[in-house]
Amino acid sequence: MRKPLILRLLLFLLRIGIGIFFMIVASLKVAHLDETADFLTRSRLLPETFSLPLACIGVGMEGVVGICLLFCLAYRGAALWGTLMSSVFLFLYVQGWVRGLDLTCNCLGSAHSIIHYPTDISLRVLLLGAMLILLWDARQPHTKLWKFRRFDFSDEA
């Protein structure tokens, strides 16, 4: 069953938008990698020695997922990894709120203390919802938004 053009266009725009979002977030986090490691340390789930390596892996994964979504490379894998990353960050925020932790987030390049957990958690839920939509789209047979024709202008008969 073929998806209507408007749905394909909306899914295309969502994929590009989320890809750009992941690329921007990854590039801003690279500049402030210590703040990302500090966020993981304050979560108190793993020992402090794991914070910096996990921050590096997380930022690298965000960059790879962003590139893959932008250029529709390994779309299913990128959608799956993006969904997993969004779920992990949602889990980190929820457990921080439940445990009453004072977390700071450097989500868009500037570290800010999380004062209103429900707002930050609902933003993560929206991101997870968008990633779930992309994961659903990636499971469908992928068709191009536009069909390209190949014309043969050779002199051979």
Buried (B, 14 or more C-beta within 10 A) or exposed (E): EEBEEEEBEBBBEBBBEBBEBBBBBBBBBBEBBEBBBBBBBBBEBEEEEBBBEBBBEBBEBBBBBBBBBBEBEBBBEBBBBBBBBBBEBBEBBBBBBEEEBEBEBBBEBEBEEBEEBEEBBEEBBEBBEBBBBBBEBBEEEEEEEEEEEEEEEEEEE
